[in-house]
Amino acid sequence: MCLYCRKHGQHNFRSYSLWLQKSFTVVALLYMRQHECDFPRRKDALRTPIVLPLLCLCFFVSMLVISARKNPFIIIYTVVMLAVGLILYYIFIFPQRTLPVFERINKKSVRLVQLLLNTVEFPKED
């Protein structure tokens, strides 16, 4: 029973985050369409009618609302997971503009993985 609940909760989280990602993507595409002079575009690019992205956005948002009404805690899980992912992104992927605390965490985690996997750090190229 508990294993079923965990799998069901993970499925709810994945579907909610999927609909959230699709909603943000459509909003970004609509923004790019409104500010078309700022973004490079090919002359022969296919342009869809504005109704289609708006219909998709309405559908995606309705799926978000339905999922949230069924299980309101899914919003908390999703926001926490997105925040953790954003922090990990800034620690490991974007280290040039991070806080010094993140740099220390990154260096210590690299050292730990090197010790666990018995690997050698390559010298930096200047």
Sequence and secondary structure as in RCSB ss.txt:
>XXXX:A:sequence
MCLYCRKHGQHNFRSYSLWLQKSFTVVALLYMRQHECDFPRRKDALRTPIVLPLLCLCFFVSMLVISARKNPFII
IYTVVMLAVGLILYYIFIFPQRTLPVFERINKKSVRLVQLLLNTVEFPKED
>XXXX:A:secstr
 HHHHHHHHHHHHHHHHHHHHHHHHHHHHHHHHHTGGGS   TT     THHHHHHHHHHHHHHHHHHHH THHH
HHHHHHHHHHHHHIIIII GGGS HHHHHHHHHHHHHHHHHHT        
